[in-house]
Amino acid sequence: MDLLLWDRQGGQETRLAEASQGVEHISMSETHVAWVAWGGPDKDVFYSALDSPQAVQVESTWDPWTAHTSTWGDWVVWEDTRYGGLDIQGLQLGAQTETRLVDNGAYNGWPVVRRGVMCFRTSLYSGVYGDWDLAVHDLETGVTRRVTHQSHFGYKCNFVDSGWLVYRQQMTGGDNWFNKIWAVNLVKVGILDAAGRVIP
């Protein structure tokens, strides 16, 4: 699959990645698009501004487990295994500063970011890889709060915005798999304040 960016107003199409690069985990914000592809010996994170499309490779990301980009505002986030287990990295685009966003000794992944708040799944509370909980992390203050009350193998963040978190819980019924979709008002349950910041 090629990754193409099409400017609907100008009618211009820009190829950001070739099919041979194995493009996956594409995310998009109001200003940027980010994705994972084979840019070298392993998978890398790439991003492009929408107003001047050009693929930019995040040089630190040669890792076969690099996956699950999310971008919003000044941030691109993703998971990789550079510290031995799944963990979440972030790049602030303006400053070109890369940061390990969650350093809790657990497995962390599947990040989703909007307006300075990142949702991710973590094994911190269960202590077992594959028994996940969901947490939210404030990219400005570094404060992290647990959202779920019981660990489950099938949790994945889908969307976090305007005080709400929408997430998926993959279930199994014998040979069949199905998803439950949940929504939680993070302000109402006391995890975010009215301004959208994570409450310590």
C-alpha positions in Angstrom: 0.0 0.0 0.0 1.4 3.4 -1.0 0.8 6.3 1.4 -0.6 9.3 -0.5 -1.6 12.7 0.8 -4.2 14.4 -1.3 -4.8 18.1 -1.1 -8.5 18.4 -1.9 -8.4 22.2 -2.3 -5.4 22.3 -4.6 -6.0 18.8 -6.1 -2.3 17.9 -5.6 -1.3 14.4 -4.6 2.0 13.7 -2.7 3.4 10.2 -2.2 4.8 9.9 1.3 5.8 6.2 1.2 5.9 3.3 -1.3 4.0 0.1 -0.9 7.4 -1.8 -0.7 8.0 0.0 2.7 5.2 -1.9 4.4 3.3 1.1 5.7 1.2 0.5 8.8 -0.2 2.2 11.9 -1.1 5.5 10.2 -2.4 8.3 12.4 -3.5 11.9 11.5 -4.1 15.2 13.3 -5.1 18.6 12.1 -1.5 19.4 11.2 0.4 16.1 10.7 0.3 12.5 9.6 2.5 9.8 11.2 3.1 6.2 10.3 5.4 3.2 10.7 7.3 1.7 7.7 10.5 -0.1 6.8 13.0 2.8 6.4 16.1 0.8 7.1 17.0 -2.6 8.6 13.9 -2.5 10.8 10.7 -0.5 11.2 10.8 3.3 11.7 8.5 6.1 12.6 7.9 8.7 9.9 5.8 11.9 10.0 4.9 14.7 7.6 3.3 18.1 8.0 0.1 18.5 6.0 0.8 21.9 4.7 4.2 21.0 3.3 4.2 17.2 2.7 7.5 15.5 3.0 8.3 12.3 4.8 10.6 12.8 7.8 12.2 9.7 9.5 12.6 9.7 13.3 16.2 8.4 13.3 16.1 6.7 16.6 13.4 4.2 15.7 15.1 1.2 14.0 13.3 -1.5 16.0 11.3 -4.5 14.7 8.6 -3.8 17.3 8.0 -0.1 16.5 4.3 0.3 16.1 1.1 2.3 16.8 1.8 6.0 16.0 -0.5 8.7 17.2 -0.1 12.4 16.5 -1.7 15.6 17.7 -0.4 19.2 17.9 3.3 19.2 18.5 3.6 15.5 19.3 4.1 12.2 17.6 4.0 9.2 20.0 4.6 5.5 19.4 5.6 2.2 21.1 9.0 0.4 20.7 11.3 -1.9 22.6 14.5 0.1 22.8 14.6 -0.3 26.6 14.0 -4.0 26.6 10.2 -4.2 26.8 7.3 -2.3 25.1 7.4 1.4 26.0 6.2 4.7 24.7 8.3 7.3 23.1 7.3 10.8 22.0 8.8 13.4 19.7 8.0 17.1 20.2 8.1 18.3 16.6 8.8 22.0 17.2 11.9 21.4 19.4 12.7 18.0 17.8 13.1 16.7 21.4 12.5 12.9 21.9 11.3 11.7 25.3 10.5 8.4 27.0 7.0 9.2 28.1 6.2 6.4 30.5 9.1 5.0 32.6 7.3 2.8 35.1 9.0 -0.6 34.7 6.0 -2.1 33.0 5.0 -2.9 29.5 3.3 0.1 27.9 1.8 0.5 24.4 -1.0 1.4 22.0 -0.8 5.2 22.7 -3.5 7.6 21.5 -3.0 11.3 22.0 -5.2 14.4 21.7 -4.9 17.9 23.1 -2.0 17.0 25.4 -3.5 13.9 26.9 -2.3 10.4 26.0 -4.2 7.2 26.7 -2.2 3.9 26.7 -2.4 0.4 27.9 -0.1 -0.8 30.6 0.8 -3.9 32.6 1.8 -1.8 35.6 -1.3 -2.6 37.8 -1.5 -6.3 37.0 2.2 -7.0 36.9 1.6 -9.4 33.9 2.4 -8.8 30.3 -0.9 -9.2 28.4 -3.1 -8.3 31.4 -3.7 -4.7 30.5 -5.2 -1.6 32.2 -5.7 1.7 30.5 -4.2 4.9 31.9 -4.0 8.5 30.8 -0.9 10.6 30.8 -0.6 14.4 30.7 2.1 15.3 28.2 2.6 18.8 29.8 2.8 17.8 33.5 3.8 14.1 33.3 1.0 13.0 35.6 -0.4 9.6 34.9 -3.7 8.1 36.2 -5.2 4.7 35.9 -8.6 4.6 34.2 -9.7 1.0 34.3 -10.5 -0.8 37.6 -9.8 -4.4 36.5 -7.1 -5.7 34.2 -8.1 -7.4 30.9 -6.2 -8.8 27.9 -8.4 -7.0 25.4 -8.1 -3.3 26.3 -7.1 -0.8 23.6 -7.5 3.0 23.6 -9.4 4.3 20.6 -10.0 8.0 21.2 -9.4 10.5 24.0 -10.7 14.1 23.5 -12.9 16.7 25.1 -12.9 15.0 28.5 -14.0 11.6 27.1 -12.1 8.3 26.6 -13.5 5.8 24.2 -11.9 2.4 24.4 -12.3 -1.2 23.1 -12.4 -4.4 25.1 -11.8 -7.4 22.9 -13.6 -10.4 24.1 -13.7 -14.1 23.3 -16.6 -16.5 23.2 -15.0 -19.8 22.4 -13.8 -19.6 18.8 -15.3 -16.2 18.2 -13.9 -12.8 19.0 -16.0 -9.6 19.4 -15.5 -6.1 20.8 -17.2 -4.1 23.4 -16.9 -0.4 23.1 -16.9 1.7 26.3 -16.9 5.4 26.9 -16.0 7.2 30.1 -16.3 10.9 31.0 -12.9 11.5 32.6 -13.9 14.8 34.0 -17.0 13.4 35.8 -15.0 10.5 37.4 -12.3 13.0 38.6 -9.4 12.0 36.4 -9.3 15.2 34.3 -10.1 18.7 35.5 -12.4 21.0 33.6 -9.4 22.4 31.5 -8.6 18.8 30.4 -5.5 18.3 32.5 -4.8 15.0 34.3 -5.5 15.5 38.1 -2.6 14.1 40.3 
